[in-house]
Structure formats: C-alpha cells, structure tokens
C-alpha cells in the first residue's frame, strides 16, 4: 500500500489558498435514504482508505518503538496536552446529574470557544483558511456537551480530523505510524481522563487469549493499544469479563492476531460506519464530500448481518467462561 491512499492524495492536491473550505454540515438525516448513500460516498471512501493505511503502518510495531521525529506530530501532541491541562480549569460540580457531571458541558463550551486559537497555533498561516472546516471535527471528538456523553461517533470525528489534516498537507503518509502510536494513544488517554473526572497482527508469542490474564494487561498495556483498551475496560466495569464484554471475550479465543485485525476492520465498518445512530452526527464539507465515491465501492451493504465470531475466524465456536 502506498504511504498515502489514492483518494487522499488526489484530495490534497490543492493548497489552503485555492481550496474552497467550508463549514461542514450534517447530511445523514434519513436512515433509509442517506445511510446507503454514505456507504458509497467519497467521504466514506476517504475515511476507510485512511483507516486502512494507518492500520497497515503499525504492523508489528509497539507504542514504545522509536519513531522518526516529526514537528507536526509534536504539535498535535502539544495541542492534546493543552486540552488535558484544561480539565483542571473545570473541576467537577458538586451536584452531578444522572448521566454525568455538568462540568463536562462547561469544558466542551470552553473548548469550542478556544478551538480557533488552538488551531492557529497548530497550523502554518497558509493553512488558516482550513480552520473553518476542520475545527468542528476536533470539537466533536471530545464528546457532546449537551447530552454529556462520549462514544464511537466522537472517536470517528477525531479520525476524520486527522484525515483532514493529511488532506490539507499538514500531515503526510510518513507520519502514519506516529499518528497511531503517538497521537491516537495520547487522544485516548485524554478522553479516558475526561470521562472519569492492529499492532499485534503477527506477534511471536502473545496470542489473543493473553488478554484474559491481568498480568499480561499490566505488562503490555504500555506497548499495545488493544491491551490498553482491555485494561481500561477492567478499570471502568465490574463483574465477569465474559458478561460485560462478551464480544471481546469471544475474540480472545481466536488463534491468530491477523484474524482479530481483519475482523475488527469488518466490525468497525458494520458497527460504526454503517450504523445510523453513530454516523448521523458526522459532518461533510469539501474535504469529506457528500458525493459518490471516486473509487470502487468496497463497503458492506446496509443489510449485511452484524459481525459474529465467523467475522474473526470462520468456523470458530463460542468460548465458555473460565
């Protein structure tokens, strides 16, 4: 695979001075009509192309592996550090609501008010015209201030923001490993902190079943995103793992990380990009356009069944709780 997906390369051929940037808007309003169109759209193709390129870039790499220095990566991490520091400026309120603390709403409002200045610090001056289009993806990536919630749709917004940064020429294909192993790791730790106040594909000895042993989570969570995610689940949920996370429990019985990796990509398409409640909030503009794709459609049809164990390993049988 090339360092930059074809759809992103063609999309990023214009500079900030001649690209018609625009405030992105919601387009997915009718599940029966708009969701099938989205699955064949240029925006969908660019997002999936970007995700697959990132996935390939970290094959057999650990979070702790040395990466080439990159000023854009360092500046994005500094931006996320700033957002982390802002959490201290909005202490939890004494009267939390049923679904979360109202301080989260104040944090999101503060972020929305300051996002333009943050992006002016991040980007060179010739890319300032893009701020109107890329800032909503970044603000949505932290969660919804009114509903006081966070989910896979907000994470998708962060991926879309990173994708847009590559399309405008701030990030490049050579940054892909650092986008995953440095930027995305930092982002996940930020949103986890905010919420509580495919790397392993051919690993020599760690197998998917390794997540079932707490000592492995302790030893490898700093190196592998998957182990860190499982560790975070154990820190936030109570009860047997097979009860609160049955799908992940079943995946632990798969023999090969390559099957886990490919299955996760299929599940992401089916459970995130192909789910109306998630993508109805996704925004579309000139960088992620609402028009038919320039590439052949590779998405699953809207009527595709939900992923099962067969998604990860054809013929696999369900695991029994230990």
C-alpha positions as a printed Julia matrix, in Angstrom:
322×3 Matrix{Float64}:
   0.0     0.0    0.0
   1.28    3.47  -0.79
   2.11    5.8    2.06
  -0.88    7.97   1.21
  -4.14    6.42  -0.04
  -5.04    7.36  -3.6
  -8.24    9.15  -2.61
  -6.37   11.29  -0.08
  -3.55   12.09  -2.49
  -5.95   13.43  -5.08
  -7.93   15.3   -2.45
  -4.89   17.06  -1.01
  -3.52   18.44  -4.29
  -4.74   21.96  -3.6
  -3.26   24.41  -1.1
  -5.09   26.33   1.57
  -5.12   29.39  -0.65
  -7.17   27.9   -3.51
  -9.2    25.19  -1.75
 -12.82   26.19  -1.17
 -13.04   25.33   2.51
 -16.47   25.46   4.08
 -18.22   24.9    7.37
 -19.07   21.16   7.36
 -22.68   20.14   7.95
 -24.68   17.03   8.77
 -26.05   15.13   5.79
 -27.19   11.79   7.21
 -30.73   12.53   8.31
 -32.8     9.71   6.78
 -31.59    6.21   7.64
 -33.28    4.53   4.67
 -32.01    7.01   2.08
 -28.89    8.71   3.44
 -27.1     5.8    5.12
 -26.84    3.71   1.91
 -25.61    6.8    0.04
 -22.96    7.46   2.71
 -21.63    3.92   2.31
 -20.88    4.66  -1.36
 -19.77    8.26  -0.84
 -16.37    9.85  -1.36
 -16.27   10.76   2.35
 -16.7     7.09   3.33
 -14.01    6.02   0.84
 -11.53    8.58   2.16
 -12.15    7.68   5.8
 -11.82    3.93   5.2
  -8.77    4.42   2.99
  -7.16    6.45   5.76
  -8.03    3.93   8.49
  -6.66    1.03   6.45
  -3.45    2.95   5.72
  -3.0     3.66   9.44
  -3.71    0.04  10.26
  -1.07   -1.21   7.81
   1.5     1.3    9.02
   1.71   -0.14  12.54
   2.06   -3.8   11.62
   4.43   -5.4   14.16
   5.11   -2.05  15.85
   4.82   -1.24  19.56
   3.86    2.05  21.16
   7.33    2.18  22.7
   9.16    1.68  19.39
  11.27    4.7   18.34
   9.75    6.82  15.58
  11.32    9.44  13.33
  10.96   12.99  14.68
   8.02   14.94  13.25
   7.19   18.54  14.06
   3.5    18.18  13.04
   3.13   15.16  15.35
   4.81   17.03  18.21
   2.49   20.0   17.7
  -0.63   17.81  17.73
   0.53   16.15  20.95
   1.13   19.61  22.45
  -2.44   20.55  21.49
  -3.77   17.44  23.24
  -1.62   18.24  26.28
  -3.26   21.66  26.39
  -6.72   20.07  26.3
  -5.62   17.78  29.13
  -4.48   20.76  31.22
  -7.8    22.48  30.65
  -9.56   19.7   32.56
  -8.13   21.2   35.75
  -9.78   24.53  34.89
 -13.25   22.96  35.09
 -13.48   20.98  38.35
 -16.43   18.58  38.8
 -19.58   20.2   40.14
 -20.99   19.14  43.48
 -24.39   18.23  42.01
 -23.69   15.65  39.27
 -26.57   14.67  37.01
 -27.76   11.13  36.39
 -25.7    10.69  33.21
 -22.65   12.78  34.07
 -21.24   15.87  35.69
 -22.29   19.26  34.34
 -18.65   20.33  34.43
 -18.21   18.31  31.24
 -20.61   20.69  29.5
 -18.56   23.66  30.67
 -15.39   22.02  29.39
 -16.85   21.43  25.92
 -18.13   25.01  25.73
 -14.69   26.33  26.71
 -13.09   24.11  24.08
 -15.49   25.32  21.37
 -14.75   28.96  22.27
 -10.98   28.47  22.05
 -10.6    25.94  19.23
  -9.78   28.51  16.54
  -6.85   29.92  18.5
  -5.63   26.39  19.22
  -5.61   25.56  15.53
  -3.87   28.82  14.68
  -1.07   27.71  16.99
  -1.03   24.28  15.33
  -1.1    25.21  11.65
   1.11   27.38   9.45
  -0.52   30.62   8.31
  -1.18   29.38   4.76
  -3.48   26.69   6.19
  -5.56   29.06   8.32
  -8.38   29.04   5.71
  -8.94   25.35   6.56
  -9.75   26.09  10.21
 -13.42   26.79   9.47
 -13.76   23.26   8.06
 -11.55   21.17  10.35
 -12.38   22.72  13.74
 -15.85   21.1   14.11
 -14.31   17.62  13.73
 -11.9    18.38  16.56
 -14.51   19.84  18.91
 -16.85   16.9   18.31
 -14.07   14.45  19.1
 -14.19   15.23  22.83
 -17.85   14.38  23.34
 -21.28   16.03  23.26
 -21.66   18.9   25.72
 -25.45   18.97  25.76
 -26.02   15.23  26.13
 -22.89   14.86  28.3
 -21.78   11.71  26.51
 -18.93   10.21  24.52
 -18.94    7.3   22.1
 -17.56    5.79  18.91
 -19.01    8.64  16.83
 -16.83   11.16  18.68
 -13.8     8.95  18.17
 -14.7     8.84  14.47
 -14.68   12.64  14.44
 -11.09   12.6   15.71
 -10.12   10.17  12.94
 -11.86   12.47  10.44
  -9.92   15.45  11.84
  -6.61   13.62  11.4
  -7.66   12.58   7.9
  -8.41   16.21   7.06
  -5.01   17.29   8.41
  -3.41   14.94   5.91
  -5.59   16.12   3.05
  -4.62   19.75   3.61
  -0.94   18.78   3.7
  -0.17   19.29   7.4
   0.34   15.56   7.97
   1.87   13.13   5.49
   1.94    9.43   4.77
   5.27    9.1    6.56
   3.51   10.24   9.76
   1.08    7.3    9.78
   2.88    5.19  12.44
   3.19    8.19  14.76
  -0.45    9.15  14.16
  -1.45    5.78  15.64
   1.28    5.11  18.2
   1.73    8.67  19.48
  -1.23   10.89  18.61
  -4.07    8.38  18.93
  -2.61    6.92  22.11
  -2.46   10.42  23.61
  -6.01   11.17  22.46
  -7.39    8.01  24.06
  -5.7     8.77  27.38
  -7.14   12.3   27.23
 -10.73   11.22  26.62
 -10.44    8.46  29.23
  -9.3    11.05  31.75
 -12.09   13.35  30.66
 -14.67   10.59  31.06
 -13.62    9.55  34.57
 -13.32   13.26  36.17
  -3.64   -3.69  14.99
  -0.32   -3.71  16.19
  -0.29   -7.32  17.35
  -1.05   -8.93  13.99
   1.94  -11.29  13.81
   3.28  -11.24  17.37
   5.74  -14.06  18.08
   4.37  -15.22  21.42
   1.43  -13.06  22.56
  -1.87  -14.56  21.44
  -5.4   -13.11  21.71
  -6.09  -15.28  24.78
  -3.38  -13.31  26.6
  -5.86  -10.54  27.43
  -7.51  -12.9   29.92
  -4.53  -12.71  32.29
  -4.29   -9.48  34.35
  -0.5    -9.7   34.5
  -0.37   -9.5   30.69
  -2.51   -6.37  30.7
  -0.13   -4.83  33.21
   2.97   -5.85  31.29
   1.85   -4.99  27.74
  -0.7    -2.18  28.03
   2.01    0.44  27.52
   3.08   -1.18  24.25
  -0.16   -2.26  22.61
  -3.37   -0.27  22.13
  -5.52   -3.39  22.3
  -4.16   -4.41  25.69
  -4.55   -0.84  26.99
  -8.17   -0.78  25.83
  -8.91   -4.06  27.65
  -7.17   -2.75  30.75
  -9.32    0.39  30.62
 -12.47   -1.74  30.39
 -11.44   -3.63  33.52
 -10.87   -0.32  35.3
 -14.32    1.02  34.48
 -16.58   -2.05  34.52
 -17.41   -4.54  37.24
 -18.28   -8.22  37.08
 -17.0   -11.12  34.98
 -15.36  -10.12  31.7
 -17.49  -12.53  29.66
 -20.64  -10.8   30.98
 -19.8    -7.12  30.5
 -17.69   -7.59  27.32
 -18.96  -10.76  25.61
 -17.67   -9.9   22.13
 -14.14   -9.22  23.36
 -14.31  -12.38  25.41
 -15.2   -14.38  22.31
 -12.41  -12.7   20.32
  -9.88  -13.86  22.91
 -10.5   -17.38  21.65
  -9.31  -16.58  18.13
  -5.94  -18.15  17.38
  -4.35  -15.53  15.11
  -3.97  -11.77  15.52
  -4.35  -11.4   11.75
  -7.9   -12.75  12.13
  -8.56  -10.37  15.01
  -7.23   -7.46  12.95
  -9.27   -8.18   9.83
 -12.33   -8.92  11.94
 -12.0    -5.62  13.78
 -11.92   -3.72  10.49
 -15.08   -5.51   9.35
 -16.74   -4.83  12.7
 -15.76   -1.15  12.56
 -17.47   -0.84   9.19
 -20.58   -2.66  10.4
 -20.9    -1.24  13.92
 -19.61    2.31  13.43
 -19.6     3.48   9.81
 -22.76    1.56   8.91
 -24.8     2.46  12.0
 -27.19    5.39  11.66
 -27.12    6.44  15.37
 -23.33    6.85  15.1
 -22.75    8.44  11.7
 -25.81   10.71  11.74
 -23.62   13.25  13.54
 -20.72   13.06  11.07
 -20.03   16.29   9.21
 -19.38   16.77   5.48
 -17.65   19.55   3.59
 -15.04   19.93   0.86
 -12.55   17.53   2.49
 -15.07   14.8    3.28
 -17.56   15.47   0.49
 -21.14   14.29   0.22
 -20.97   12.9   -3.3
 -20.5     9.5   -4.94
 -17.1     7.95  -4.43
 -14.32    8.26  -6.98
 -13.21    4.74  -6.01
 -14.95    1.36  -6.43
 -17.27    0.61  -3.53
 -15.71   -1.77  -1.01
 -18.15   -1.29   1.83
 -20.52   -3.88   3.21
 -24.15   -3.44   2.1
 -26.5    -1.76   4.52
 -28.36   -5.03   5.01
 -25.23   -7.01   5.95
 -25.69   -9.07   9.12
 -23.98   -7.97  12.3
 -20.48   -9.41  12.78
 -20.23  -12.67  14.69
 -17.37  -14.97  15.65
 -17.28  -16.01  11.97
 -16.18  -12.46  11.22
 -12.93  -13.16  13.04
 -12.47  -16.87  12.36
 -14.8   -18.79  10.05
 -15.98  -21.94  11.76
 -14.99  -20.71  15.24
 -17.07  -21.87  18.16
 -18.17  -19.78  21.09
 -15.93  -19.78  24.16
 -17.06  -20.86  27.57
 -16.44  -18.57  30.56
 -13.43  -19.54  32.64
